[in-house]
Amino acid sequence: MGRIRNTVRLARTSWNVLQKDRELALLPVLSVLLTLIVITVFVVPGLLAVEWDGSEQSTISEEPAIPALSYLLFLLGAAGAAIVNVFFVGALVAGAHERLSGGDPTVRSSIARAYERIPGLVPWALLSFTVVNILRALRERLGNLGNIVFGTIEVGFDVAAFLTIPAIVIDNKGPIDGFKTSASLLRRTWGENLAARVGFGLLGFVAVLPAALLVAFVSAAGSAVVTVVGVAVVVVYVGVVFAIISAMSGIFQAALYLYATTGTAPAGFENAELGSSFSRR
């Protein structure tokens, strides 16, 4: 219960910091929009290149013939989406770091800082993308045993890499050094690190529940107009929740990294009991 209370306290503190720079919540929105552009540029042409069998003899169980070009375009699209995601997480961390250091960040200043760190962020995006996809491929090939073994390794890699982007953005480390720094910090911070990440996910889930209830209500109404309006409201609401939770998570990552590397709670987190996040194991 102590960890749960501290997670809630840290989330509330991250929210309070976000109130001073609400424009940071635009960064996840920009990330989604740019990801959609990347998907349109690469994935849509890949789908168009698929040789769909439209003959009457074909059945729904038959798989379409996928040419090598489509696989290449799908791969490029997925890698591009990974780069976009890492870049904007880096921008969030940059903005949070500026605020926690006493500055007044803007969307432009956050993106500019992330742009300066592209030599570290892009290789890290490609490296983490490659590792995760190799692990997932092994899971699929090795059945239940693979799911257990490589699923555990994938979760471990994800947790160990939690502070890699802050290391790259704040201390200008390379992707390998950034991961090593994150992993070394994890050895004494894993408990609250993992609990906080789960906590932010649960907060997002709870916040989205009203949207699920609204969808159920408009579906029961049976009116096309009500359904369209309801779905539109839900999409906007879920987007806002996603943006806020993502921004809070970026602030939290920056705060954890600063405390872990300096031993001093950054501005705004002085009373958030960050020390319990870094108790030795």
Phi, psi and omega per residue, in radians:
M1 nan -0.556 -3.135
G2 -1.102 -0.732 3.130
R3 -1.144 -0.698 -3.136
I4 -1.110 -0.777 3.124
R5 -1.086 -0.716 -3.134
N6 -1.198 -0.619 3.090
T7 -1.097 -0.773 3.105
V8 -1.090 -0.704 3.139
R9 -1.125 -0.743 3.123
L10 -1.175 -0.654 3.082
A11 -1.119 -0.708 3.120
R12 -1.133 -0.675 3.113
T13 -1.156 -0.716 3.087
S14 -1.068 -0.689 3.093
W15 -1.091 -0.745 3.140
N16 -1.106 -0.673 3.096
V17 -1.156 -0.721 -3.140
L18 -1.076 -0.555 3.136
Q19 -1.055 -0.437 3.133
K20 -1.405 -0.360 -3.117
D21 -2.449 1.166 -3.069
R22 -1.114 -0.394 -3.131
E23 -1.141 -0.301 3.107
L24 -1.112 -0.437 3.114
A25 -1.178 -0.231 3.081
L26 -1.293 -0.396 -3.093
L27 -1.091 -0.792 3.061
P28 -1.087 -0.584 3.107
V29 -1.129 -0.770 3.093
L30 -1.094 -0.632 3.114
S31 -1.084 -0.788 3.134
V32 -1.121 -0.767 -3.128
L33 -1.084 -0.767 3.140
L34 -1.207 -0.591 3.071
T35 -1.095 -0.721 3.095
L36 -1.083 -0.648 3.097
I37 -1.134 -0.769 3.125
V38 -1.058 -0.773 3.128
I39 -1.075 -0.731 3.140
T40 -1.096 -0.716 -3.077
V41 -1.211 -0.677 -3.029
F42 -1.831 -0.842 -2.997
V43 -1.283 -0.736 -3.132
V44 -1.038 -0.844 3.060
P45 -1.053 -0.582 3.089
G46 -1.115 -0.696 3.099
L47 -1.170 -0.673 3.140
L48 -1.151 -0.458 -3.125
A49 -1.426 -0.208 3.138
V50 -1.184 2.399 -3.119
E51 -1.544 1.522 3.131
W52 -1.323 2.374 3.133
D53 -1.629 1.884 -3.095
G54 -1.709 0.232 -3.110
S55 -1.242 2.730 -3.110
E56 -1.196 -0.435 -3.114
Q57 -1.336 -0.266 -3.089
S58 -1.234 2.622 3.105
T59 -2.024 2.878 -3.091
I60 -1.171 -0.368 -3.113
S61 -1.416 -0.269 -3.127
E62 -1.272 2.392 3.138
E63 -1.579 2.457 3.122
P64 -1.236 2.705 3.087
A65 -1.388 2.069 -3.096
I66 -1.812 1.975 -3.134
P67 -1.266 2.861 -3.136
A68 -1.048 -0.596 3.133
L69 -1.053 -0.702 3.129
S70 -1.131 -0.762 3.105
Y71 -1.041 -0.733 3.141
L72 -1.108 -0.770 -3.141
L73 -1.145 -0.697 3.086
F74 -1.075 -0.747 3.138
L75 -1.114 -0.782 3.128
L76 -1.117 -0.680 3.114
G77 -1.123 -0.768 3.132
A78 -1.146 -0.739 3.110
A79 -1.128 -0.720 3.108
G80 -1.088 -0.721 3.099
A81 -1.104 -0.666 3.105
A82 -1.120 -0.713 3.115
I83 -1.111 -0.775 3.121
V84 -1.043 -0.796 -3.125
N85 -1.059 -0.844 -3.118
V86 -1.128 -0.703 3.138
F87 -1.039 -0.793 -3.079
F88 -1.356 -0.481 2.957
V89 -1.110 -0.716 3.070
G90 -1.060 -0.697 3.103
A91 -1.127 -0.695 3.084
L92 -1.082 -0.803 3.122
V93 -1.095 -0.686 3.117
A94 -1.090 -0.788 3.111
G95 -1.128 -0.742 3.116
A96 -1.103 -0.727 3.127
H97 -1.086 -0.709 3.124
E98 -1.091 -0.766 3.115
R99 -1.153 -0.795 -3.102
L100 -1.188 -0.332 3.096
S101 -1.630 0.110 3.090
G102 1.707 0.071 -3.125
G103 -1.574 -3.039 3.140
D104 -2.263 1.508 -3.012
P105 -1.259 2.733 2.996
T106 -2.244 2.976 3.073
V107 -1.041 -0.721 -3.123
R108 -1.132 -0.791 -3.113
S109 -1.163 -0.620 3.136
S110 -1.168 -0.781 3.123
I111 -1.153 -0.671 3.135
A112 -1.092 -0.713 3.125
R113 -1.151 -0.735 3.107
A114 -1.123 -0.643 3.130
Y115 -1.085 -0.658 3.106
E116 -1.133 -0.434 -3.089
R117 -1.723 0.210 3.128
I118 -0.950 -0.678 3.118
P119 -1.016 -0.392 3.070
G120 -1.740 -0.648 -3.051
L121 -1.233 -0.778 -3.093
V122 -1.142 -0.849 3.077
P123 -1.036 -0.636 3.116
W124 -1.153 -0.709 3.107
A125 -1.035 -0.788 -3.125
L126 -1.211 -0.682 3.136
L127 -1.143 -0.858 -3.130
S128 -1.156 -0.651 3.088
F129 -1.061 -0.759 -3.132
T130 -1.158 -0.812 -3.112
V131 -1.076 -0.843 -3.102
V132 -1.083 -0.734 -3.107
N133 -1.264 -0.570 3.038
I134 -1.130 -0.769 3.128
L135 -1.096 -0.703 3.127
R136 -1.176 -0.656 3.101
A137 -1.123 -0.713 3.107
L138 -1.132 -0.666 3.102
R139 -1.053 -0.763 -3.100
E140 -1.192 -0.615 -3.069
R141 -1.361 -0.490 -3.007
L142 -1.797 0.181 3.025
G143 1.158 -2.542 -3.040
N144 -1.089 -0.722 3.126
L145 -1.109 -0.724 3.104
G146 -1.100 -0.669 3.108
N147 -1.054 -0.713 -3.110
I148 -1.247 -0.909 -3.033
V149 -1.203 -0.987 -3.046
F150 -1.369 -0.402 3.003
G151 -1.140 -0.701 3.096
T152 -1.152 -0.725 3.112
I153 -1.113 -0.696 -3.141
E154 -1.097 -0.774 3.106
V155 -1.108 -0.737 3.119
G156 -1.078 -0.720 3.107
F157 -1.112 -0.757 -3.121
D158 -1.081 -0.748 -3.141
V159 -1.214 -0.738 -3.132
A160 -1.118 -0.493 -3.087
A161 -1.554 0.067 -2.997
F162 -0.981 -0.636 -3.080
L163 -1.810 0.251 3.141
T164 -1.153 -0.834 -3.113
I165 -1.101 -0.768 3.024
P166 -1.011 -0.660 3.121
A167 -1.110 -0.680 3.132
I168 -1.219 -0.800 -3.043
V169 -1.312 -0.801 -3.019
I170 -1.410 -0.763 -3.070
D171 -1.904 0.162 3.047
N172 0.975 0.700 3.099
K173 -1.473 2.753 3.041
G174 -1.335 3.008 -3.089
P175 -1.080 -0.725 -3.134
I176 -1.226 -0.851 3.118
D177 -1.089 -0.642 3.116
G178 -1.109 -0.725 3.116
F179 -1.181 -0.716 3.109
K180 -1.063 -0.719 3.107
T181 -1.097 -0.806 3.133
S182 -1.057 -0.777 -3.125
A183 -1.147 -0.672 3.137
S184 -1.175 -0.645 3.084
L185 -1.204 -0.552 -3.114
L186 -1.097 -0.570 -3.076
R187 -1.046 -0.384 3.098
R188 -2.124 0.145 -3.095
T189 -2.322 0.142 -2.940
W190 -1.082 -0.617 -3.020
G191 -1.034 -1.075 -3.112
E192 -1.270 -0.511 3.066
N193 -0.952 -0.933 -3.109
L194 -1.202 -0.731 -3.128
A195 -1.085 -0.684 -3.131
A196 -1.186 -0.699 3.139
R197 -1.107 -0.764 3.088
V198 -1.121 -0.671 -3.126
G199 -1.067 -0.770 3.116
F200 -1.120 -0.663 3.096
G201 -1.112 -0.726 3.114
L202 -1.155 -0.669 3.094
L203 -1.057 -0.758 3.099
G204 -1.098 -0.710 -3.139
F205 -1.101 -0.799 -3.140
V206 -1.116 -0.694 -3.130
A207 -1.163 -0.496 -3.113
V208 -1.477 -0.264 -3.118
L209 -0.941 -0.752 3.097
P210 -1.005 -0.587 3.107
A211 -1.139 -0.699 3.109
A212 -1.108 -0.700 3.103
L213 -1.136 -0.664 3.125
L214 -1.141 -0.711 3.103
V215 -1.058 -0.759 3.121
A216 -1.094 -0.684 -3.124
F217 -1.166 -0.847 -3.099
V218 -1.197 -0.527 3.091
S219 -1.160 -0.655 3.140
A220 -1.271 -0.446 -3.107
A221 -1.125 -0.616 3.076
G222 1.400 -0.035 3.137
S223 -1.600 2.286 -3.120
A224 -1.110 -0.721 -3.128
V225 -1.122 -0.813 3.129
V226 -1.080 -0.697 -3.137
T227 -1.103 -0.805 -3.131
V228 -1.084 -0.825 3.140
V229 -1.105 -0.745 -3.133
G230 -1.103 -0.775 3.116
V231 -1.095 -0.716 3.124
A232 -1.084 -0.738 3.114
V233 -1.110 -0.736 -3.130
V234 -1.115 -0.750 3.137
V235 -1.059 -0.797 3.123
V236 -1.109 -0.780 -3.110
Y237 -1.088 -0.823 3.133
V238 -1.094 -0.668 3.095
G239 -1.079 -0.716 3.117
V240 -1.136 -0.768 3.116
V241 -1.055 -0.806 3.121
F242 -1.016 -0.776 -3.113
A243 -1.111 -0.756 -3.102
I244 -1.179 -0.821 -3.128
I245 -1.106 -0.707 3.125
S246 -1.110 -0.742 3.128
A247 -1.132 -0.750 3.106
M248 -1.086 -0.689 3.126
S249 -1.118 -0.715 3.096
G250 -1.091 -0.726 3.092
I251 -1.084 -0.762 -3.128
F252 -1.108 -0.745 3.108
Q253 -1.032 -0.806 -3.135
A254 -1.088 -0.749 -3.122
A255 -1.123 -0.752 3.114
L256 -1.067 -0.779 -3.105
Y257 -1.137 -0.764 -3.132
L258 -1.090 -0.741 3.140
Y259 -1.193 -0.697 -3.105
A260 -1.140 -0.592 -3.051
T261 -1.657 -0.381 -3.108
T262 -1.948 -0.389 -3.102
G263 1.402 0.060 -3.125
T264 -2.119 2.333 3.112
A265 -1.205 2.292 3.139
P266 -1.217 2.891 -3.131
A267 -0.971 2.251 -3.133
G268 1.746 -0.363 -3.121
F269 -1.953 0.250 -3.069
E270 -1.048 -0.602 -3.073
N271 -1.878 0.327 -3.058
A272 -1.655 0.115 3.127
E273 1.000 0.785 3.083
L274 -1.093 -0.436 -3.122
G275 -0.996 -0.593 3.136
S276 -1.236 -0.287 3.083
S277 -1.345 -0.256 -3.045
F278 -2.212 0.518 3.075
S279 -1.198 2.517 -3.069
R280 -1.275 2.483 3.132
R281 -1.751 nan nan
